């Protein structure tokens, strides 16, 4: 589990290679702000761009929003839906 509240610069310093196992589910909490850096880090480290991904905003509230798609396209989906 990796907290998403890290600053973008901190996220860029993460060794993403340990998070690229295709048999591992990765959860990043509070990661909407750092989603672009997380996506780039994972793909650059070898995670398949076609990996299913989802981003939830305000997950416990009535106005919650979720976006799902492939890792490669999740940022575009965030901009359109969250």
N, C-alpha and C positions, 0 to 999 in steps of 0.2 A: 504494500500500500504506500502510495506516495502522495503527500499533501500537495494540493495545487495552489495553496496560498503563498508559495514561494515567489519571490521576485523573479521576473523573467531571466535576469542575469544568473540567479541561483539555479534555475532550471537548466540553463545552458551548460552549467558546470557538472551536471549529473552524468554519471557513467551509465548510459542507456543500454549498453551491451548486455547487462544482466537482466534486462526487461524485454528481450526480444524473442524469448522461447515461444514458439507458436502454440504450445500446449498450456501456456500460462494465461490466466485471465488477469488483466491489470486494471486496478481501480484507482483513479486519481480524484480525490475529493476536493471540492471547491476549486476545480481546475478550469473553469470557463475562461478566466483571464490569461492563463498560461497555455491554453490549448494549442495555439500555433507553435510554440516552442516545444511542447511535449510531442506533438505530431512530427515535427521536423527531426527532433532527437531520436525518436523511435525509428522512423524510416531511415535516417542516416546510419543508424546502428544495425540495420538489417531487418527490422520488422516489416513484414509483407504489407505494402500499401493497401492491399485488398482485405486486410484484417477488419472484421466488424468492429465498429466503434459507436459509442453513444455518449451524449453530453446531456446532463439534466441541470436545469436551473430552478432554484426555489423548490426543490424536491419535496418538501414536506408541507408546502402551502397550497392553497386552492388555485393560485395562479401559476402553478408549476408548468414548466415547458420541457419537453424532451426532444432531442434530435438524434437520429440514428443514420448510419451509412457506413461507407468504407473509410478507413483511416485517411486515405489520400484525399477524400472529398469532404471530410467532416467540418473543416473550417468554413467552407462555402455554405454548408447547411446551417451552421451556427449563425452566420450573418443573415441568413434568410428566415431563421425560425426561433432563435432564442434571444 
